[in-house]
Amino acid sequence: MKKILTLSIAVLIVFACNSPSEKSEQTQKIIKIEGIDSTMNPGDNFFRYVNGIWYDSATIPETQAGVGAYRFMNYPQRLRLQNLLDSVSQTKNAEGSIEQMVGDFYASGMDMESINQKGYEPIKPILFKVESIIDVPSLMNFVAEQSKMYNNTIVGFYVGPDDKNSKINIAHAYQTGLGLPNRDYYFENNSSTLGIQKAYKEYVTTLFELSGLDEDEAKAFAKTVYEVEKNLAESHRTRVELRDVKANYNKMAVASLDEMHHNIAWSNLLNKMGASTDSIDVGQPEYYNKLNELLGSISIEDWKLYLKATTMRNYAAHLSKDFVDAEFAFTKVISGQAIQKTRGEKMASEVDNLLGEALGQLYVKKYFPESAKERMLVLLENAQKAYSNRIDNLEWMTDSTKVKAKEKLFSITKKIGYPDEWREYGQVKVKRNDYFANILSASKADYEYNLAKLGQPVNKKEWYTTPSTVTAYYNPSANEIVFPAGILQPPYFDYEADDALNYGGIGMVIGHELTHSFDDQGAQFDKEGNVNNWWTKEDYEKFRAKTQDVIDLYSSFTVLDTLHINGAMTVGENTADLSGLAVAYDAFKLTKQGQDTAKIDGFTPDQRFFMSLARIWRVKMKEEYLRLWIKTNSHSPPMWRVNGPLMNTPAFYSAFDIKEGDEMYLAEEERVAVW
């Protein structure tokens, strides 16, 4: 389990970067922004103005929950990876080579005939181990043993930087144990959530039936499992509460935890997991207090049912078709996805997940031009200059805090494309004819890779995403921003495009990620990546007041029926969108085109900048998935990632002559600005 970082993701269509000239003022081809709905008033709904024609005609693939940019760009990326893997898996490759490893892993997962023949035989040894549990100590030994294979059950564990000493990796424990996306799904009683609860219970029932039980017994066992999960969910913090950086850092002595939690028995647990440490950061202590209590009050037989169900659920996607179908029946209800992804697409994701930097080497070799880094650095440097200027001009911040803010800004490490040092996968043993064994081998190696960091200096060169993933992120503990090769493609980044399009695209993403170093969470970390107050008391109070303005604004946006954006849960991403847009625009104004007024395709540079921004969130999704998004995603839905920031941006009003009476109009005193 990798540490959950503040992430931001984006992108749209297929890669088309060509080698450019050295400067951003190069001769560029005219790129027309297609699909503008000229019948609409830009000031009423700019998302619809730019994307409406596309939105109304776009068809969501039956294997997807949405289509277009953002995370849905990973769909064509997976097809690209699938083509790579199809090719390499059909070639004779040298034993131990990257090509052999990823090719044979992929081939083993594509062999559904063999997988179906085995049914659930691969997990029978694990289920037999569950059956041999006789008391709480043997239960916790099973939990520890299975954690080393990433068959995670009631203990969440990983190794990552210490929030208060970012140079050293320490052990962390986090709340876990649920089969539904978060605690709220166990307690809400609206029709949508009740339907999801019903589908989940049916899924667990089917898993028990597939293990050989009759329907009545399976239903009764599923009910017991659900009640165990609901008991655990009562102690879970909400997604809003999880945003509190300091409250979710609780470094404690293992000896003290042993005294508090006799049933968990931390010393023995950690020893069995191979984690030699005298302290651990318990992110959510309430969960482990509750778990310790439940280990004493819930019967061993009920815990065994829970562990069996969790094991089957964790491995369902890697078993025979009936298990895969059962998992999808639940996925269909919660996401709205019509039919299953193809096996090839699933396997492309699996290889990327477990052997990502091996596959990534093949990806960047074929698809990522080195010249892309150079222009990205120009964009990044301009964005930092623009951010520095904005800090200088803040009226609410004192000079001493401004100095600290700019020190942090210019200390940010910039990673582009792919890692400087590739991860090696020598411990993974891949067999072309045994998919489940490959899953176990790769999972075990991943656990050991993470565990080996315990007590060691943090590797500043490590990446927390794969090169092919369409994403970008800011990592507060390293004070770094990362832009994988996957995001460096149109419409976010195109060497042949004019600066207006690139600054409205990848420039917006850059500004967004820079702002994460100064959002409600990032602002609590210093330039070294430690949770450390670098603010004056008065300045921080003013900052908190401004982030509350962001919460209030976005909480007023209605998405579906009476369903609103959760402003408190999304405040970090919304702050990054608001300020990221402002920074990207200011950075654009540092370019030659940004200071010009010459039209391209009938639009001014400023208009093209804002249209590019709207285009990068060109997304259409199923209603079920949108509801899931609102409950679980820290980002606002795409339409509000466009209209929300724009209605608070003075330059947008000027560019499109937005007037009072337009639906997006906000009076100047009502507009929100943080950075």
Summary of the structure (lengths in Angstrom):
residues: 675
radius of gyration: 25.4
end to end distance: 33.4
largest distance: 77.8
contacts: 2352
relative contact order: 0.16
helix: 53%
strand: 8%
